[in-house]
Amino acid sequence: MPASKTFSFSEISTHTSKDDCWLIIHGKVYNVTDFLEDHPGGDDVILKAAANGDATQSFEDVGHSSTATSMMEGFLIGSIHVDELPTEDEARATDPFFANKPQEMKQATSSTSFMDILLPLLILALAFAAWYYLAYINVNA
């Protein structure tokens, strides 16, 4: 198929099996059926991403190499219709991997910001105490 073909979201959603698997990444449609067995993360990862709809966020968060990104061009079969692209919030809502992430990230941010201030101050206080001991108390002893 030519890479300029435009697919609907409903058409792509019918291709989610081991025998016929398509992915949407950055608005482009890839037929990854032949790559399922070769994927380093296993075929389950790709099949779950295909079943969830837009796999862009999952693809980006894994941190694929430039080699993996360049391999994608060989699987490109077209693009998704622009009006049917999900927003980032919709993509995150349908991806079970990210379902609890915003809340977890908010909790982690609030607790680490306190430690970001406290830990350097504690190290500074210990360094000052060691310097004071070595410079004044240890000399007089």
Salt bridges, closest charged atoms under 4 A:
ASP20 OD2 - HIS15 ND1 2.25
ASP43 OD2 - LYS18 NZ 3.07
GLU60 OE2 - HIS26 NE2 2.64
ASP83 OD2 - HIS81 ND1 3.84
GLU88 OE2 - ARG92 NE 3.83
